[in-house]
Structures are given as C-alpha cells and as structure tokens.
Amino acid sequence: MLLQEILEYNDQFVEDKEYLPYEGTKFPKKRMIVVTCMDARLIELLPKALNIHNGDAKVIKTAGGTITHAFGSIMRSIITAVYELNAEEIYIIGHHNCGMSQSNPEGTLQKIMDRGVATPEILSSLEYAGIDLHKWLFGFTNVVDSIKGNIDLVRNHPLIPKEVAVHGLVIAPDTGKLDLIVNGYEQITGHDKH
C-alpha cells in the first residue's frame, strides 16, 4: 500500500533529520510566486531550471497552470503571497505538450459516469443550475494564449498592485528550456528592467 510506504519512509526521514537542509521560513527568499502545471515531469525539473530551492518561491500548481477564476483559490493564494508573504514578482509558467491542451471534457464526463459517480440526470441538473461542465473541464488549445490570458487576468486584477511584475514563460518538459513569452518588467516600466 502506497500510504504505508510513505508513512514508513517519513518516519525514517524525520528520525534521520533529513529535513535539516530544507529548513526555512514561510517568506520566499526570492520574493517570487510561480503558477505552473501539476504535470509530474515538472516536480524536480522546473525548480532546477529556474534555480529555485526550498524557501525561494511560492509555487502554485494546477491543471494546465491555469487560473480559472478571478476570485478563486489560485488568485487568493497569489494575493496572499503578495500582501502577506512579501512576494514581488509572479511567474506564470506553462509547458509544451500539456495534457490540458488536449483535454476532452466529454471523455472526462463519460469516465465520471462509468465509475458511477454521476448519472446523466445529475450532469444535466448541474448544467441546468448554470454550471457549464464542458467549459469548466476544458483546458486550452494553445499554451502561449493560455499564459497570456492568465497574465491578463492577474495584471488587471483590482487587488494586484501595478508594480508587481507578471512574467510568462513556457518550459520544455524534456529539457527544462525556458521560452520567454511576456517580460513583466516591460508592463511596468515600458522597457526591460534587467
């Protein structure tokens, strides 16, 4: 059982004090927030490619690295990091070959029904109540457009200070190569800050 393996490993991890190299505070040393995809390939690759270590950044992971609502939990986390945890820059990082760019809401809904979690009647009642499940489950068709849309949402949010730089990048999940999509400094000053 996976849970038992994890708990046994954790007991040894704590007993051997393997946590010592990871000690830090809740305040990000590099004063940055990273919003990225939950893709398993990025767990170690992304921090290495960005040269961030434990304690350097607030990292928020979500399917496709997308921010789906201006007042949802992702934006709440960003706003908290800016005002309460001294973050000064936001990096929205998508990746090539993202599963959310090939999302299939119909297929997902069928799997939900196949597992007996919901019936067609329940799904219809949710739709009737104003919940567009297809839109909610759909990712995006183009990662660059998705990143730009996320940047616009954050940049134009009424609670985000205008001096906070919001950058956009795409990472290659096989090599870690970063492609700059939007230089957030240019949005603030009209020219490259660095």
N, C-alpha and C positions, 0 to 999 in steps of 0.2 A: 504494500500500500504506500502510495506516494507521501501521504501526510505523515505516516510513521517514519519514513526515511528522512523527511525534512526535520521532524522533531528530534530524532536521534542525532542528526548532523548538527542541529542547532545547539543541543546540549554540549556536544564536544567543542563546537565553535566558541561558546561562552566560556567553558571550562579552560580552554587553551588561550583565552584572551585574544582571539584573533580579531576582535573588534577594535583593538587599540589603534591600528593605522587609519581607521575611519572616523575617529573622534572629530567632532566639530560642533558648530553652533547652528541654530536654525537660520541664521542670516547668510545668504550666499556671498562668498568671498569675492566673486567676480561681478556681483550685483546684476546678474542676468537671469532671465526666465527663458526656458526653451519649451516650446509647444511642438510636439512631434508625434509621430505614429507609434502605435503599440507593437509594431512589427518586431518579432523575436530576433531578427537579424541585427537590430539596432541596439540591443541591450548593452553590449560592450563596445560595438563599433562606433556608434555616434559619440559617446563621451571621448573616446580615443581620438577620433577625427577632429573634434573640437578642442582638444586639450583641456577638457574639464575633468576634475577629480571630485571625489566625495567632498561636499561642503562648498563647491564652487558655484553651483547654479540650482535654481528651482526647475525641475523637469516635470512637465505635464504631458502625459501620454494618453492618446485617444485614437479611436479607429480613424485612420487616414490623416491624423494630425489636424482634424478639422474642428472648428469652433461652430457649433450648430445654432447657438442662440446667444444673443447679446446679453441676456441676463441669466444664463445657465451656469453650471458649476465650473466650466473652464474659465469663463470671464470672471467669475467670483474669485477663483484661485489667482488669476493674473492681477486683479485689483488688490487682493490681499497682499500678494508679493510686492507690489509697487509701494503700497502705503504702510504696510506693517513690517516688511522684511527688507526694505531698502533696495529693492531691485530697480535698476535704472534703464535697462535695455531688454527688449523682447525679441527673441529669435523664433520665427515660425519656420520649421524645417520639415518639408515633405520628402518623399523619396521616390525614385524611379521604380517602376513595376510594383506599385502599391496595389494590394488586393481591393482597396476601396474604389480604385479606378475601374475595376471590373465587377463591382458589386451587382448582385442580382436580387433585388427586393422580392420578386416573385418566387424565386428559388428559396430564399430565406423563409418567407411566409409559408411555403409548402412544407419545409422542414419542421417548422413550428407545429403545423397541423399533423404531420406524420408522427411526431413524438407525442401527440395527444395533449399538448399544452393549450392549444386553442382550436376551436371549431370554426368553420366558415361563418357561422352565425355570430360568434364572438368578434371575429375580424370585421365583419360587416357592421356590428354595433359600434366598434371603435371608430370606423370610418364615418358612420352616421353622426357620432359625437364630435366630429371635427378633427380627428387625428388622421392625418394623411400618412399611413404606414409606409407606402411606397417612397414618398419623399423623405421620410424620417430614416429609412433604411438605406436609401441611395447614397452613394459616396460622391464621386465626381468623375468627369470624363477626362480632365486634363489637370495634371498635378500643378503646373505653373498657374493656371487660372484659379485653382483652389487656394494656393498660397496667397495670391493677390487678393482674393476675396476675403480671406482670413485677416490679412493685413488691413484692408479697408475697414472691416468690422472693428478691429482693435483701435486703429488710428483714429477713427471717427466716433469712438465710444464717448459718451458725455462725461464719463468718470475717469478717463485716462488723461493724464497731463500731457500737454502738447510737446513738452521737452523730452518725453520718453521715446527713444528710437525704436522703431519696429522694423526689423530686418526679415527678409525672406530668402531662404536657401532651399536647394534640393540636394539630397545626398544620394550617391550611388550605393545601394546596399551590398554590393560585392567588393568595392574598393575603398569606400569611405570618401571618395572625391566629392567636394562641395562645389556647387554652381550657385553663384550669386544671382538672385532674381530681383531683389529690391534692397538697396542700401538705405536703411532707415535714417542715417545721418542727413542724407540729401533732402528728406522730407522735412527736416527740422530747420536746416540752415540754408538750403538751396545749393549746397556744394558738399563735397566729401569732407567729413570732419577729420578723418585719419589718412 
